[in-house]
Amino acid sequence: MRHRFHVGDVLDFKYSKNDSVLLVRRGDYGGCRAASPVRRLAGGGADTKFRLDRPGLFYFISGVPARCEAGQRMVVRVVDARDSLGAPTPAPAPAPGGMDDEPSGTPPSGDHPIPVPFKLFVAAFIGFISGCFLAGFIVWLCMDCRRR
């Protein structure tokens, strides 16, 4: 699940006493790894408020891995208020500790973007096939011209 908020917005987490909310890095989000969170929000059934203090992506998961794997996790995209007015916004600076290690606008790790080497291979393959087709067409034209 992906949400978009503005800097200064406050998230209000409500959860049972047997759970917690963890702010994690992108890699930990994809694998529901709760061992080394960036920040553990108060657990034990408390309602927790979290202020979004900078633009970028925030990754939240349940502190219970089975609940995270069942879907209790979310990515929050935070933008400057200027974004909603159409004004250009500079790219956000990376967070301390590298939490936001994904450029804005890219999908969360669960969406599996296509790797660049694969894209380059496909482009080269299409170019090769096109070149072969063009060369074959030229040879066919030359042979056809000789017959006439």
C-alpha positions in Angstrom: 0.0 0.0 0.0 1.4 3.4 -0.9 0.2 6.8 0.4 1.3 10.4 -0.3 1.5 13.0 2.4 3.1 16.4 2.9 5.9 17.5 5.2 4.4 18.3 8.6 1.5 15.7 8.4 1.1 13.4 11.4 0.4 9.7 11.1 -1.7 8.2 13.9 -1.0 4.5 14.4 -3.4 2.4 16.4 -2.5 -1.2 17.2 -2.9 -4.0 19.7 -0.7 -4.6 22.8 1.0 -7.5 21.0 2.3 -5.4 18.1 4.5 -2.5 17.3 5.2 -0.2 14.4 8.7 -0.1 13.0 10.3 2.5 10.7 12.7 0.5 8.5 15.0 0.8 5.5 13.8 -0.1 2.0 15.6 -3.5 2.0 14.1 -4.4 5.4 10.6 -3.4 4.2 10.7 -5.8 1.3 11.7 -8.8 3.4 9.7 -7.8 6.5 12.9 -7.8 8.5 12.4 -6.3 12.0 15.8 -7.0 13.5 17.3 -3.5 13.1 14.7 -0.9 12.5 15.6 2.8 12.0 13.1 3.6 14.7 10.8 1.5 16.9 7.6 3.4 17.6 6.1 2.8 21.0 4.7 -0.7 21.3 2.5 -2.5 23.7 -0.9 -1.3 22.5 -0.2 2.4 22.5 -1.6 4.8 20.0 1.4 6.4 18.4 1.7 9.7 16.5 4.5 10.1 14.0 5.3 13.5 12.4 6.6 13.4 8.8 9.5 15.9 9.1 11.1 15.7 5.6 10.3 14.8 2.0 11.0 11.3 0.8 9.9 7.8 1.4 9.1 6.3 4.8 8.8 2.5 5.2 6.6 1.2 8.0 6.1 -2.5 9.0 4.5 -4.4 11.8 6.9 -5.4 14.5 5.5 -8.9 14.2 7.0 -10.5 11.0 3.9 -12.7 10.4 1.7 -9.7 10.4 4.0 -7.8 8.1 4.1 -10.7 5.7 0.3 -10.7 5.8 0.3 -7.1 4.6 0.5 -4.9 7.7 3.1 -2.5 6.2 3.1 0.6 4.1 5.2 3.0 2.2 4.5 6.7 2.7 5.7 9.3 0.2 6.2 12.7 1.7 6.3 15.8 -0.5 6.8 19.5 0.2 3.6 21.5 0.2 5.0 23.3 -2.8 4.5 20.1 -4.8 0.7 20.4 -4.6 0.9 23.9 -6.0 2.9 22.7 -9.0 6.1 24.4 -8.0 9.3 22.5 -8.7 10.9 20.9 -5.7 14.6 19.9 -5.5 15.3 16.3 -4.9 15.2 15.4 -1.2 18.5 14.9 0.6 19.1 11.3 1.8 18.1 10.7 5.4 20.8 10.1 8.0 21.5 6.4 8.1 20.5 5.9 4.5 16.8 5.1 5.3 15.5 6.7 2.1 17.8 4.9 -0.3 15.4 5.0 -3.2 14.9 8.0 -5.5 11.4 9.7 -5.2 8.9 8.4 -7.7 10.3 4.8 -7.9 8.2 1.9 -6.8 8.7 0.3 -3.4 10.8 -2.9 -3.5 7.7 -5.1 -3.6 7.0 -3.9 -7.1 10.3 -5.3 -8.5 11.5 -2.8 -11.1 13.2 -4.2 -14.2 17.0 -4.2 -13.7 19.0 -1.9 -16.0 21.2 -4.8 -17.4 18.1 -6.6 -18.6 16.8 -3.4 -20.2 20.1 -3.0 -22.0 20.1 -6.6 -23.2 16.6 -6.2 -24.6 17.5 -3.0 -26.4 20.7 -4.7 -27.8 18.7 -7.7 -28.9 16.0 -5.6 -30.6 18.8 -3.6 -32.4 20.5 -6.8 -33.5 17.3 -8.3 -34.9 16.4 -5.0 -36.6 19.9 -4.8 -38.1 19.6 -8.4 -39.4 16.2 -7.7 -40.9 17.5 -4.5 -42.6 20.6 -6.3 -44.0 18.5 -9.1 -45.3 16.1 -6.6 -47.0 19.1 -4.8 -48.6 20.5 -8.2 -49.9 17.1 -9.1 -51.2 16.8 -5.7 -53.0 20.2 -6.2 -54.6 19.4 -9.7 -55.8 16.1 -8.5 -57.2 17.7 -5.6 -59.1 20.2 -8.1 -60.7 17.3 -10.2 -62.0 15.8 -7.2 -63.9 
